[in-house]
Amino acid sequence: MEVLKIATAGSVDDGKSTLIGRILYDTKSLTTDKLEAIEKTSKKNGYDYLDFSLATDGLVAEREQGITIDVAHIYFSTKKKSYIIADTPGHVEYTRNMVTGASTSQAAIILIDARKGVIEQTNRHFFINNLLRIKDVVVAINKMDLVDFSEEKYNEIKADFEKLMEKREYQEQNITFIPVSALKGDNVVHASENTPWYCGTTLLEHLESLDRKDIYNVGTPRFPVQYVIRPKTDTHHDFRGFAGKVYGGELSVGDEVVALPSQTRSKIKEIFFYDKKCETASRRSSVTITLEDEINLSRGDMLVKANDLPAIEKRFTATISWMDSQALTAGKKYVLQHGVNKVLAKVATVDHKIAPDYSGVDTGVQELGMNDIAQVGFQLNRPIFFDKFKDHRTNGSFILIDTQTNSTVGAGFIN
């Protein structure tokens, strides 16, 4: 079954957790004990309704304060798809958490409080979704019940958001506007009688209708080698397979490929999915590949099609989302992990800091603090094989690891 990962975004109290809880409730995805706990806690808090945010806010601090702090991943399924929803916090100080949640998502839901309309945080959330090349974005105008399901208010917010869309760099995004009430359930899973002026789909219907070709940024195939398989058995003593995951496209038996970094050419002889042979390895499939020629490949090397090589460089610039309390400054060294490949990287330049509310850039910065987004130049101790992030989301991204603490301190998107 197809799996769709969705990132949510919205300002404080816009209703992200309530929306997700409503989806789980209306699709009958909540367990009996979870539902009983929600009913009990809602009554205890004096509510005359079910507080669906309790279905997702797992930390004690989240339940006490009524806010989302950490990224929570919620799983549910329908007859058509399986879903993973990344419930990300809306606070400015948790921007890094939103980047983490959205970086591996194929679709996003941006919530807007119908009473407040488009605010500064809306700009920030849309900027990050655009930066991360999220191809399908739903703008859920929530709490429509608190504005009497006003079509005029809905159209006003939609017009303001469309002005924001004019500033985006990534123009291929599909933007869908849906008026909802997460608390009451209007247009979430079931169509609402309160919005006769709205002729579109419900939120779940839209997610169900998404096609793979509409949400995946299909690029060229990249096959990072994760493991070399050499069985020590009599029946397979000559077997030499390269295990990994195909990113960006498809690889087929007979394709001429180049092994990086050696740039040795060969052809794909066999493709195995577990113990079965197949002619083609589709994108995102984990397979084992054998080659017609004896080529020295090891973990961290890469197979690519012969007519479509990535860049092989020791220097590049990237947009960085900084996630650590210790500042990033020019001259500092980090471990850069690009796929399964790790290299030592020095910060060559901090070019400029980017304001994620579309207010411009600051060229006078010397360092980056937690949650800052900036363009940074890197010098590596050896080349890596990369694509621009706009061309290949997987092969154009990386993480930075602190050499002392082994903590992940930043996420990067190659320019």
C-alpha positions as CSV (number, residue, x, y, z in Angstrom):
1,M,0.0,0.0,0.0
2,E,1.2,3.5,-0.9
3,V,2.6,5.5,2.1
4,L,2.1,9.3,2.2
5,K,4.0,11.4,4.7
6,I,2.5,14.7,5.5
7,A,3.9,17.6,7.5
8,T,1.7,20.0,9.4
9,A,2.4,23.6,10.2
10,G,0.6,26.4,11.9
11,S,0.9,29.0,14.5
12,V,0.1,28.5,18.2
13,D,-3.5,27.5,18.8
14,D,-4.3,27.2,15.1
15,G,-5.5,23.7,15.7
16,K,-2.9,21.3,14.2
17,S,-3.2,18.7,16.9
18,T,-7.0,19.0,17.0
19,L,-7.1,18.5,13.2
20,I,-5.0,15.4,13.3
21,G,-7.1,14.0,16.2
22,R,-10.3,14.7,14.3
23,I,-8.9,12.8,11.3
24,L,-8.0,9.8,13.5
25,Y,-11.5,10.0,15.2
26,D,-13.5,10.2,12.0
27,T,-11.5,7.5,10.2
28,K,-12.0,5.3,13.3
29,S,-8.2,5.1,13.8
30,L,-8.2,5.7,17.6
31,T,-8.0,2.7,19.8
32,T,-10.8,2.2,22.4
33,D,-8.6,3.0,25.4
34,K,-7.2,6.1,23.7
35,L,-10.7,7.4,23.0
36,E,-11.8,6.6,26.6
37,A,-8.8,8.6,27.8
38,I,-9.7,11.6,25.6
39,E,-13.3,11.5,26.9
40,K,-12.2,11.3,30.5
41,T,-9.6,14.1,30.3
42,S,-12.0,16.3,28.3
43,K,-14.6,16.0,31.0
44,K,-12.0,16.5,33.7
45,N,-11.0,19.8,32.0
46,G,-14.6,20.9,31.9
47,Y,-15.1,20.7,28.1
48,D,-18.5,19.8,26.7
49,Y,-16.7,18.4,23.6
50,L,-13.9,15.9,22.9
51,D,-10.4,17.6,23.0
52,F,-8.9,15.8,20.0
53,S,-5.5,17.4,20.5
54,L,-5.0,14.9,23.3
55,A,-4.7,12.2,20.6
56,T,-1.3,13.6,19.5
57,D,0.3,15.8,22.2
58,G,2.3,13.1,24.0
59,L,4.6,15.1,26.2
60,V,3.4,16.1,29.7
61,A,4.4,19.7,29.0
62,E,2.4,19.6,25.8
63,R,-0.7,18.4,27.5
64,E,-0.3,20.9,30.4
65,Q,0.3,23.9,28.2
66,G,-1.9,22.9,25.3
67,I,0.9,23.4,22.7
68,T,3.1,21.2,20.5
69,I,6.8,21.2,21.4
70,D,8.4,18.1,19.7
71,V,7.7,16.5,16.4
72,A,5.2,13.7,16.8
73,H,4.6,11.1,14.1
74,I,1.1,9.7,13.8
75,Y,0.2,6.7,11.7
76,F,-3.1,5.7,10.3
77,S,-4.5,4.0,7.2
78,T,-7.6,4.1,4.9
79,K,-8.5,1.6,2.2
80,K,-6.5,3.6,-0.3
81,K,-3.3,4.7,1.5
82,S,-1.3,4.5,4.7
83,Y,-0.4,7.9,6.2
84,I,2.4,9.3,8.4
85,I,1.6,12.7,9.8
86,A,4.4,14.8,11.2
87,D,2.8,17.1,13.8
88,T,5.4,19.9,14.1
89,P,5.4,22.8,16.5
90,G,4.3,26.3,15.4
91,H,6.5,28.4,17.7
92,V,9.3,30.5,16.2
93,E,11.8,28.9,18.6
94,Y,11.0,25.4,17.2
95,T,11.7,26.2,13.5
96,R,14.3,23.5,13.5
97,N,11.7,20.9,14.5
98,M,9.5,21.9,11.6
99,V,12.4,21.6,9.1
100,T,13.0,18.1,10.5
101,G,9.4,17.1,10.1
102,A,9.0,18.5,6.6
103,S,12.3,17.4,5.1
104,T,11.1,13.9,4.4
105,S,7.4,14.7,3.6
106,Q,5.7,14.6,0.2
107,A,2.8,16.8,1.2
108,A,2.0,19.5,3.8
109,I,-0.9,21.1,5.6
110,I,-0.6,24.7,6.6
111,L,-3.3,25.7,9.1
112,I,-4.6,29.3,9.3
113,D,-6.9,30.5,12.1
114,A,-9.9,32.1,10.2
115,R,-10.1,34.8,12.9
116,K,-6.4,35.9,12.5
117,G,-5.8,35.3,8.8
118,V,-2.3,35.3,7.3
119,I,0.3,36.3,9.9
120,E,4.1,36.3,10.1
121,Q,4.3,32.7,11.1
122,T,2.2,31.7,8.1
123,N,5.0,33.3,5.9
124,R,7.6,31.3,7.8
125,H,5.8,28.0,7.4
126,F,5.2,28.6,3.7
127,F,8.8,29.6,3.2
128,I,10.1,26.4,4.8
129,N,7.7,24.2,2.8
130,N,8.8,26.0,-0.4
131,L,12.5,25.7,0.6
132,L,12.1,22.0,1.1
133,R,10.3,21.6,-2.2
134,I,7.1,20.1,-0.8
135,K,5.1,19.6,-3.9
136,D,1.6,19.5,-2.6
137,V,0.4,22.0,0.0
138,V,-3.0,22.2,1.5
139,V,-3.9,25.5,3.1
140,A,-6.5,24.6,5.7
141,I,-8.4,27.7,6.9
142,N,-9.5,26.4,10.3
143,K,-12.0,27.5,12.9
144,M,-14.5,28.5,10.3
145,D,-17.2,27.8,12.9
146,L,-15.9,30.9,14.8
147,V,-16.5,33.2,11.8
148,D,-19.9,31.8,11.0
149,F,-18.5,29.9,8.0
150,S,-18.1,33.2,6.2
151,E,-17.4,32.8,2.5
152,E,-16.2,36.4,2.5
153,K,-13.6,35.7,5.3
154,Y,-12.4,32.6,3.5
155,N,-11.9,34.5,0.2
156,E,-10.1,37.3,2.0
157,I,-7.6,34.9,3.6
158,K,-7.2,33.0,0.3
159,A,-6.4,36.3,-1.5
160,D,-3.8,37.2,1.1
161,F,-2.1,33.8,0.8
162,E,-2.1,34.1,-3.0
163,K,-0.1,37.3,-2.6
164,L,2.4,35.4,-0.5
165,M,2.6,32.7,-3.2
166,E,4.0,35.4,-5.6
167,K,7.2,35.5,-3.5
168,R,8.0,31.8,-3.6
169,E,11.0,30.5,-5.5
170,Y,9.7,27.0,-6.2
171,Q,6.7,27.7,-8.5
172,E,5.7,24.0,-9.2
173,Q,3.9,23.7,-5.9
174,N,0.2,22.6,-6.0
175,I,-1.7,24.8,-3.5
176,T,-5.2,23.7,-2.4
177,F,-7.4,25.8,-0.1
178,I,-10.0,24.1,2.1
179,P,-12.3,25.7,4.7
180,V,-12.4,23.5,7.8
181,S,-13.5,23.3,11.4
182,A,-11.2,20.7,13.1
183,L,-13.2,20.8,16.3
184,K,-16.6,20.3,14.6
185,G,-15.3,18.1,11.8
186,D,-16.5,20.3,8.9
187,N,-14.7,19.4,5.6
188,V,-12.0,17.3,7.4
189,V,-13.2,13.8,6.6
190,H,-16.9,14.5,5.9
191,A,-18.3,17.3,3.7
192,S,-19.9,20.1,5.6
193,E,-23.4,21.4,5.1
194,N,-22.2,24.7,6.6
195,T,-20.2,25.6,3.5
196,P,-22.6,25.3,0.6
197,W,-20.5,27.9,-1.2
198,Y,-17.4,25.5,-1.2
199,C,-17.4,23.0,-4.1
200,G,-14.1,21.4,-3.5
201,T,-13.1,18.2,-1.7
202,T,-12.7,17.5,2.0
203,L,-9.2,17.4,3.4
204,L,-9.0,13.6,3.5
205,E,-10.5,13.3,0.0
206,H,-7.8,15.5,-1.3
207,L,-5.1,13.4,0.4
208,E,-6.7,10.2,-0.9
209,S,-6.7,11.6,-4.5
210,L,-3.0,12.5,-4.6
211,D,-1.0,10.5,-7.2
212,R,2.6,9.6,-6.8
213,K,3.6,11.5,-9.9
214,D,1.9,14.6,-8.5
215,I,3.8,14.6,-5.1
216,Y,7.2,13.2,-5.8
217,N,10.0,15.4,-7.3
218,V,11.2,12.8,-9.7
219,G,14.9,13.3,-10.6
220,T,17.6,11.0,-11.9
221,P,18.3,7.7,-10.3
222,R,21.0,7.6,-7.6
223,F,22.1,4.4,-5.9
224,P,24.3,4.9,-2.8
225,V,25.9,1.6,-1.8
226,Q,25.1,0.7,1.8
227,Y,26.5,-2.8,2.0
228,V,28.5,-5.2,-0.2
229,I,27.1,-8.7,-0.1
230,R,29.7,-11.5,-0.4
231,P,28.1,-14.8,0.9
232,K,30.7,-17.3,2.2
233,T,28.8,-20.4,0.9
234,D,29.6,-23.0,-1.7
235,T,26.6,-22.2,-3.8
236,H,27.1,-18.5,-3.9
237,H,30.9,-18.2,-3.5
238,D,31.2,-16.0,-6.7
239,F,28.3,-13.7,-5.8
240,R,29.1,-10.0,-5.3
241,G,26.0,-7.8,-4.8
242,F,25.6,-4.2,-3.9
243,A,22.7,-3.4,-1.5
244,G,21.1,0.0,-1.2
245,K,18.1,2.1,-1.9
246,V,17.2,3.7,-5.3
247,Y,16.5,7.4,-5.1
248,G,15.0,9.7,-7.7
249,G,14.2,7.4,-10.6
250,E,14.4,3.8,-11.8
251,L,17.3,1.4,-12.6
252,S,16.8,-1.6,-14.9
253,V,18.8,-4.6,-16.0
254,G,21.0,-3.7,-18.9
255,D,21.4,0.0,-17.9
256,E,24.9,1.3,-18.4
257,V,26.1,2.7,-15.1
258,V,29.1,4.6,-13.7
259,A,30.6,3.7,-10.3
260,L,31.6,6.8,-8.3
261,P,34.2,7.9,-7.3
262,S,36.3,5.6,-9.5
263,Q,34.1,6.5,-12.6
264,T,34.4,2.9,-13.8
265,R,31.7,1.9,-16.3
266,S,29.7,-1.3,-16.3
267,K,26.1,-2.6,-16.9
268,I,23.5,-3.9,-14.5
269,K,23.4,-7.6,-14.7
270,E,20.8,-8.6,-12.1
271,I,18.4,-6.8,-9.6
272,F,17.2,-8.7,-6.6
273,F,14.4,-7.7,-4.3
274,Y,15.0,-9.9,-1.3
275,D,15.3,-13.4,-3.0
276,K,13.4,-12.5,-6.2
277,K,14.8,-11.3,-9.4
278,C,13.2,-8.3,-11.1
279,E,13.9,-6.3,-14.3
280,T,13.5,-2.8,-12.8
281,A,14.1,-1.3,-9.4
282,S,11.6,1.5,-8.9
283,R,12.4,4.7,-6.9
284,R,12.6,4.2,-3.1
285,S,12.9,0.5,-3.4
286,S,15.6,-1.3,-1.4
287,V,17.4,-3.8,-3.7
288,T,20.6,-5.7,-4.4
289,I,22.3,-5.0,-7.7
290,T,25.0,-7.1,-9.4
291,L,27.2,-5.8,-12.3
292,E,28.6,-7.5,-15.4
293,D,32.1,-6.4,-14.5
294,E,34.2,-6.9,-11.4
295,I,34.3,-3.4,-9.9
296,N,35.7,-2.4,-6.5
297,L,32.7,-0.7,-4.8
298,S,32.3,-0.2,-1.0
299,R,29.9,1.5,1.4
300,G,29.5,5.2,0.6
301,D,30.2,4.8,-3.2
302,M,27.4,5.4,-5.7
303,L,26.0,3.9,-8.9
304,V,24.5,6.3,-11.4
305,K,23.4,6.1,-15.0
306,A,26.3,6.7,-17.4
307,N,24.6,9.6,-19.2
308,D,23.6,11.5,-16.0
309,L,26.4,12.1,-13.6
310,P,26.1,14.2,-10.5
311,A,28.6,16.9,-9.5
312,I,31.8,15.6,-7.9
313,E,33.2,18.5,-5.9
314,K,35.0,19.4,-2.7
315,R,33.4,22.8,-2.4
316,F,29.8,24.0,-2.6
317,T,27.3,26.4,-1.0
318,A,24.2,25.3,0.7
319,T,21.2,26.7,2.6
320,I,21.6,25.6,6.3
321,S,19.0,25.2,9.0
322,W,21.0,25.5,12.2
323,M,19.7,23.4,15.1
324,D,22.3,23.7,17.9
325,S,22.7,26.1,20.8
326,Q,26.5,26.4,19.9
327,A,26.9,28.9,17.1
328,L,28.1,28.0,13.6
329,T,31.0,30.3,12.6
330,A,33.4,30.4,9.7
331,G,36.4,28.1,10.2
332,K,34.6,25.5,12.3
333,K,34.7,21.8,11.3
334,Y,31.9,19.3,11.3
335,V,31.3,15.8,10.0
336,L,29.1,16.1,6.9
337,Q,26.9,13.1,6.3
338,H,25.6,12.9,2.7
339,G,23.5,9.8,2.4
340,V,25.7,7.0,3.8
341,N,28.9,8.9,3.0
342,K,30.7,10.9,5.7
343,V,33.4,13.5,5.1
344,L,35.0,16.2,7.2
345,A,33.7,19.7,6.3
346,K,35.0,23.2,7.2
347,V,32.7,26.2,7.1
348,A,34.4,28.4,4.5
349,T,32.0,31.3,4.5
350,V,28.8,32.5,6.1
351,D,27.4,34.4,3.2
352,H,24.1,35.7,4.5
353,K,21.2,34.9,6.8
354,I,17.8,34.4,5.3
355,A,14.6,35.8,6.9
356,P,12.0,33.0,6.6
357,D,9.2,35.6,6.7
358,Y,10.2,36.8,3.2
359,S,11.6,40.1,4.5
360,G,15.0,39.7,2.9
361,V,18.6,38.6,3.8
362,D,21.2,39.9,6.2
363,T,24.7,40.0,4.8
364,G,26.4,41.3,7.9
365,V,26.3,38.0,9.9
366,Q,29.3,36.3,11.3
367,E,27.6,33.3,13.0
368,L,24.4,31.4,13.1
369,G,22.3,30.7,16.2
370,M,19.7,28.1,16.8
371,N,16.8,28.1,14.3
372,D,18.7,30.5,11.9
373,I,18.5,29.8,8.2
374,A,21.5,30.9,6.0
375,Q,23.6,30.4,3.0
376,V,26.9,28.8,3.9
377,G,30.0,27.8,1.9
378,F,31.8,24.5,2.7
379,Q,35.2,23.0,2.0
380,L,35.4,19.2,2.2
381,N,38.5,17.0,2.8
382,R,37.4,14.8,-0.1
383,P,34.8,15.1,-2.9
384,I,31.2,13.9,-2.6
385,F,28.8,13.1,-5.5
386,F,25.8,15.5,-5.2
387,D,23.0,17.2,-7.1
388,K,21.4,20.5,-6.4
389,F,18.6,20.2,-3.9
390,K,16.1,21.7,-6.3
391,D,16.9,18.9,-8.8
392,H,17.2,16.0,-6.3
393,R,15.8,16.2,-2.8
394,T,17.7,13.2,-1.5
395,N,21.1,13.6,-3.2
396,G,21.0,17.3,-2.6
397,S,20.7,17.3,1.2
398,F,22.9,16.4,4.1
399,I,23.3,16.8,7.9
400,L,26.1,18.3,9.9
401,I,27.4,16.4,13.0
402,D,29.4,17.9,15.8
403,T,32.8,16.2,16.0
404,Q,32.9,16.4,19.8
405,T,29.3,15.4,20.8
406,N,28.2,13.4,17.8
407,S,25.0,15.5,17.9
408,T,23.2,16.5,14.7
409,V,23.6,20.3,14.6
410,G,22.3,21.3,11.2
411,A,20.5,20.3,8.0
412,G,21.7,21.4,4.6
413,F,20.3,21.8,1.1
414,I,22.8,22.2,-1.6
415,N,22.5,25.2,-3.9
